[in-house]
Amino acid sequence: MKPRFVLQKAKRAFLSKKYDIAMQLFNDIIIENPDNKEAKLGILLCDMANDNEEQARKIFEYYQLTKIQKVANAEDGILNLINILDKNTNYFVSLLNEYEEAQINDIDGILYSDFKKLLDDKNDFKRIFEYAMFSTKIIFTKKSDFYEFLNLLIDNGLSNISMQYIENLNSDTISDNEMQKIIKKALKTNEN
C-alpha cells in the first residue's frame, strides 16, 4: 500500500474513534519511513486518546487546520504542544498524588488497596471486614474501588451493610448507572 493511502486510512480510523486501528496504520508508516513526523504525531495522538479523547481530538483538529493553512513545520509545533501538555499533566498528577497522600495520612484508616491485600492473604472477607470496621476506617481513593467493595459485601452475604453504605451517599452518586446495578443486586440478594 502507498504511504499516502495508508496515512489517509489512519486519519479516517482516528476520526472514527478506532484508535487501535489508527495506531497500527501509523505504525506501519513508521516502519516504512521512520522519519515520518505525521505518523509519529498520529501515534502520539492515538495514545493520548486512550487517556483523554477530547484533548487528542482537539489537537488533531488543530493540526488539520495548520495543514490547511500550510503552516511551516506544523508537525514540530504540535509535537512540542503534546510534549508540554504531557509534562504539565505529569506535574499535575504528581501534585495530586502528594495532596492525596497528605490527606490520607491525616485520616486514621486503611487504604482500600491495603484492605484488598489483607483479603488476598487471608481469604476470609467477613472476619477481615469486621476487624476493619471496629478498628479503623476503609479509605477509598477511586469510585471504582468503592463499587468493588460494595459488590464484595453483597457477594459475602453482607448486602444489608452494602445498603447502609449506599443510604449515606448523595443523590448524584446513587443515580449513577453502576450504583443502580449494585442497588438492584443488593435488593435481589436481600429478597433471597
C-alpha positions as CSV (number, residue, x, y, z in Angstrom):
1,M,0.0,0.0,0.0
2,K,1.2,3.5,-0.7
3,P,2.1,5.6,2.3
4,R,-0.3,8.4,1.4
5,F,-3.2,6.0,1.2
6,V,-2.2,4.4,4.5
7,L,-2.0,7.8,6.1
8,Q,-5.5,8.8,4.9
9,K,-6.8,5.5,6.1
10,A,-5.1,6.0,9.5
11,K,-6.7,9.5,9.8
12,R,-10.1,8.1,9.0
13,A,-9.7,5.4,11.6
14,F,-8.7,8.1,14.2
15,L,-11.7,10.3,13.3
16,S,-13.9,7.1,13.6
17,K,-12.5,6.7,17.1
18,K,-10.8,3.4,16.1
19,Y,-7.6,4.4,17.8
20,D,-6.1,0.9,17.9
21,I,-6.5,0.5,14.1
22,A,-5.3,4.1,13.5
23,M,-2.2,3.4,15.7
24,Q,-1.4,0.2,13.8
25,L,-1.6,2.1,10.5
26,F,0.5,5.0,11.7
27,N,3.0,2.4,13.0
28,D,3.1,0.7,9.6
29,I,4.1,4.0,8.1
30,I,6.8,4.5,10.6
31,I,8.2,1.0,9.8
32,E,8.4,2.1,6.1
33,N,9.6,5.6,6.9
34,P,11.0,6.2,10.4
35,D,11.2,9.9,9.8
36,N,7.5,10.5,9.0
37,K,6.5,13.1,11.5
38,E,2.9,13.0,10.6
39,A,2.8,9.3,11.5
40,K,4.7,9.9,14.8
41,L,2.2,12.6,15.6
42,G,-0.7,10.2,14.8
43,I,0.8,7.5,17.2
44,L,1.1,10.1,20.0
45,L,-2.5,11.3,19.4
46,C,-3.9,7.7,19.4
47,D,-2.0,7.1,22.7
48,M,-3.3,10.3,24.1
49,A,-6.9,9.5,23.1
50,N,-6.8,6.4,25.4
51,D,-6.4,8.8,28.4
52,N,-8.0,12.0,27.2
53,E,-10.0,11.5,24.0
54,E,-11.4,15.1,23.8
55,Q,-7.9,16.6,24.1
56,A,-6.5,14.3,21.5
57,R,-9.3,15.1,19.0
58,K,-8.9,18.8,19.5
59,I,-5.2,18.7,18.9
60,F,-5.8,16.5,15.8
61,E,-8.4,19.1,14.5
62,Y,-5.9,21.9,15.2
63,Y,-3.2,20.0,13.4
64,Q,-5.5,19.6,10.4
65,L,-6.2,23.3,10.4
66,T,-2.4,24.1,10.4
67,K,-2.0,21.8,7.4
68,I,-4.8,23.5,5.5
69,Q,-3.2,26.9,6.3
70,K,0.1,25.5,5.2
71,V,1.9,26.4,8.4
72,A,5.6,25.7,8.2
73,N,6.8,22.9,10.4
74,A,3.3,22.3,11.7
75,E,4.2,18.8,12.9
76,D,7.0,20.1,15.1
77,G,4.7,22.7,16.6
78,I,2.1,20.1,17.5
79,L,4.8,17.7,18.8
80,N,6.1,20.5,21.1
81,L,2.5,21.2,22.3
82,I,2.0,17.5,23.1
83,N,5.3,17.4,25.0
84,I,4.3,20.5,27.0
85,L,0.9,19.0,27.8
86,D,2.5,15.7,28.8
87,K,5.0,17.4,31.2
88,N,2.2,19.6,32.7
89,T,0.0,16.6,33.1
90,N,2.7,14.6,34.9
91,Y,3.5,17.5,37.2
92,F,-0.2,18.0,38.0
93,V,-0.7,14.2,38.7
94,S,2.3,14.2,41.0
95,L,0.9,17.2,42.9
96,L,-2.5,15.5,43.2
97,N,-0.8,12.3,44.4
98,E,1.1,14.3,47.0
99,Y,-2.0,16.0,48.2
100,E,-4.0,12.8,48.3
101,E,-1.2,11.1,50.3
102,A,-1.2,14.0,52.8
103,Q,-5.0,13.8,53.1
104,I,-4.8,10.1,53.7
105,N,-2.1,10.4,56.3
106,D,-4.4,12.9,58.2
107,I,-7.2,10.3,58.3
108,D,-6.9,7.4,60.7
109,G,-7.7,4.5,58.4
110,I,-6.6,1.8,56.0
111,L,-6.4,2.3,52.2
112,Y,-8.8,0.0,50.3
113,S,-5.8,-1.3,48.3
114,D,-4.2,-2.4,51.6
115,F,-7.6,-3.9,52.7
116,K,-7.6,-5.9,49.5
117,K,-4.1,-7.2,50.2
118,L,-5.3,-8.5,53.5
119,L,-8.1,-10.3,51.7
120,D,-5.6,-11.9,49.3
121,D,-3.5,-13.2,52.2
122,K,-6.4,-14.5,54.3
123,N,-9.4,-15.0,52.1
124,D,-11.8,-14.6,55.0
125,F,-13.7,-11.5,53.9
126,K,-16.2,-11.3,56.8
127,R,-13.6,-11.6,59.5
128,I,-11.3,-9.0,57.9
129,F,-14.2,-6.7,57.2
130,E,-15.3,-6.9,60.8
131,Y,-11.8,-6.2,62.1
132,A,-11.5,-3.2,59.8
133,M,-15.0,-1.9,60.8
134,F,-14.2,-2.0,64.5
135,S,-10.6,-0.8,64.5
136,T,-10.3,1.7,61.6
137,K,-11.9,3.2,58.5
138,I,-11.5,2.0,55.0
139,I,-10.3,4.8,52.7
140,F,-11.4,4.8,49.1
141,T,-9.4,6.9,46.5
142,K,-11.3,5.8,43.5
143,K,-15.0,5.4,42.8
144,S,-14.4,2.0,41.1
145,D,-12.8,0.7,44.3
146,F,-15.9,1.7,46.3
147,Y,-18.1,-0.1,43.8
148,E,-16.0,-3.2,44.0
149,F,-16.2,-3.0,47.8
150,L,-20.0,-2.8,47.8
151,N,-20.1,-5.8,45.4
152,L,-17.8,-7.7,47.8
153,L,-20.1,-7.0,50.7
154,I,-23.1,-8.3,48.7
155,D,-21.2,-11.4,47.4
156,N,-20.2,-12.2,51.0
157,G,-23.7,-12.1,52.4
158,L,-23.5,-8.6,53.8
159,S,-25.9,-6.9,51.4
160,N,-27.6,-5.1,54.3
161,I,-24.3,-3.4,55.2
162,S,-23.8,-2.5,51.5
163,M,-27.2,-0.8,51.5
164,Q,-26.3,1.1,54.7
165,Y,-23.3,2.5,52.8
166,I,-25.5,3.4,49.9
167,E,-28.1,5.1,52.0
168,N,-25.4,7.5,53.3
169,L,-24.4,8.7,49.7
170,N,-25.6,11.8,48.0
171,S,-28.4,11.5,45.3
172,D,-25.9,12.2,42.4
173,T,-23.9,9.1,43.3
174,I,-27.0,7.0,43.9
175,S,-28.3,7.8,40.4
176,D,-25.1,6.7,38.8
177,N,-25.7,3.7,36.5
178,E,-23.1,1.4,38.2
179,M,-24.6,2.3,41.6
180,Q,-28.1,1.4,40.3
181,K,-26.8,-2.1,39.3
182,I,-25.3,-2.5,42.8
183,I,-28.6,-1.5,44.5
184,K,-30.5,-3.9,42.3
185,K,-28.1,-6.7,43.2
186,A,-28.3,-5.9,46.9
187,L,-32.1,-5.8,46.9
188,K,-32.3,-9.1,44.9
189,T,-29.9,-10.7,47.4
190,N,-32.0,-9.5,50.3
191,E,-35.1,-11.0,48.7
192,N,-33.5,-14.4,48.6
